[in-house]
């Protein structure tokens, strides 16, 4: 289904260098990003409580960006292996190049998101904002239902004589 002109133009020899650059670049970026994440989390853990540290570890932006970098690395490595093993059919290099372009665009978007996120990662202001965002819904729920939906005990209330506290 792929035109012969495209197959000749985008041979495996044209695609392999791009995949090699992508694989080596993503390995370096993933390693660097993991190092930055661990350093920032250790700094924040030293300034806050273990409960706050769990909130920071659950950061979806960091997890998504790292997953994108590692996923791009695995994709490029797998494509290189499949090319070298001769397991791709004739003309598959055009399709692989198309997918590689999509992966590169996703990596660029992840890099931009990561750069923006790094400016706050591990800072006290960002940590306090994370704590506030996690605490606010709990406090609002407690404010709306102070006795968790139960009837509050008042001074006028008469308890049954056989009432016992629960264990």
C-alpha positions in Angstrom: 0.0 0.0 0.0 3.0 2.3 0.5 4.1 3.9 -2.8 7.5 2.6 -4.2 8.9 6.2 -4.4 8.4 6.6 -0.6 9.9 3.2 0.1 13.0 4.1 -1.9 13.3 7.6 -0.4 12.9 6.4 3.2 14.9 3.3 3.4 16.0 1.7 6.7 19.3 3.5 6.2 17.5 6.8 6.4 15.5 5.9 9.4 18.1 4.1 11.6 20.2 7.2 12.4 17.1 9.0 13.6 16.1 6.1 15.8 19.7 5.9 17.2 19.7 9.6 18.1 16.2 9.2 19.7 17.3 6.2 21.7 20.5 7.7 23.0 18.9 11.0 23.7 16.0 9.5 25.6 18.3 7.4 27.7 20.3 10.5 28.7 17.2 12.6 29.3 15.5 9.8 31.3 18.6 9.3 33.5 18.9 13.1 34.1 15.2 13.5 34.8 15.2 10.6 37.3 18.2 12.2 39.1 16.5 15.6 39.2 13.3 14.0 40.5 15.1 12.0 43.3 17.1 15.1 44.3 14.0 17.3 44.5 12.0 14.7 46.4 14.9 14.2 48.9 15.1 17.9 49.4 11.4 18.2 50.0 11.4 15.1 52.2 14.1 16.7 54.4 11.9 19.8 54.9 8.5 18.2 55.4 6.8 15.2 56.8 6.6 11.7 55.4 2.9 12.2 54.5 3.9 15.2 52.3 6.6 13.2 50.7 3.9 10.6 49.6 1.9 13.5 48.0 5.0 14.6 46.1 5.8 11.1 44.9 2.3 10.8 43.5 2.9 13.8 41.2 1.3 12.8 37.9 3.3 15.4 35.8 6.6 13.9 36.7 5.3 10.3 36.2 3.8 11.2 32.8 6.9 13.0 31.5 9.2 10.2 32.7 6.9 7.6 31.1 7.1 9.5 27.8 10.9 9.6 27.9 11.3 6.0 28.8 8.6 5.0 26.3 10.3 6.8 23.5 13.6 5.1 24.4 12.0 1.7 24.4 10.2 2.4 21.1 13.5 3.5 19.4 15.5 0.6 20.8 12.8 -1.9 19.7 12.6 -0.4 16.2 16.4 -0.5 15.9 16.5 -4.2 17.0 13.7 -5.1 14.6 15.4 -3.3 11.7 18.8 -5.0 12.4 17.1 -8.4 12.8 15.4 -8.0 9.5 11.9 -8.5 11.0 10.3 -5.5 9.3 8.7 -6.2 6.0 9.7 -4.3 2.8 8.7 -0.6 3.0 8.0 -0.6 6.7 10.6 2.1 7.2 8.1 4.7 5.9 5.6 3.7 8.5 8.3 3.6 11.2 9.5 7.0 10.2 5.9 8.3 10.5 5.5 6.8 14.0 8.9 8.2 14.9 7.9 11.7 13.9 4.8 11.4 16.2 7.0 10.1 19.0 9.4 13.0 18.6 6.5 15.5 18.8 5.3 13.8 22.0 8.8 14.0 23.4 9.1 17.7 22.6 5.7 18.4 24.3 6.9 16.4 27.3 10.2 18.3 27.4 8.3 21.6 27.4 6.0 20.4 30.2 9.0 19.0 32.1 10.9 22.3 31.8 7.9 24.2 33.1 7.4 21.7 36.0 11.1 21.8 37.0 10.9 25.4 38.0 8.6 24.4 40.9 9.7 20.8 41.6 10.9 20.5 45.2 10.4 24.2 46.1 8.7 25.0 49.4 6.0 27.1 47.6 5.1 24.2 45.3 5.1 21.7 48.2 2.8 23.9 50.3 0.5 24.3 47.3 0.4 20.6 46.9 -0.4 20.1 50.6 -3.1 22.8 50.4 -4.7 21.2 47.3 -4.8 17.8 49.0 -6.1 19.1 52.3 -8.8 21.6 51.2 -11.3 18.9 50.0 -11.0 17.0 53.3 -11.5 20.2 55.4 -14.5 21.2 53.2 -16.1 17.8 53.7 -15.5 18.0 57.4 -17.0 21.5 57.5 -20.1 20.3 55.6 -20.5 17.2 57.7 -18.9 17.9 61.1 -20.0 14.6 62.7 -19.5 12.6 59.5 -23.3 12.5 59.0 -24.0 11.2 62.6 -26.1 13.0 65.1 -24.0 15.2 67.3 -24.0 14.6 71.0 -25.4 17.6 72.9 -25.7 18.3 76.6 -29.4 17.8 76.5 -29.2 14.3 74.9 -30.0 11.4 77.2 -28.1 8.2 76.5 -29.6 4.8 77.2 -28.4 3.2 80.4 -27.0 0.2 78.6 -25.0 2.2 76.1 -21.3 1.3 76.0 -18.4 2.8 74.0 -17.4 0.8 71.0 -14.0 -1.1 71.3 
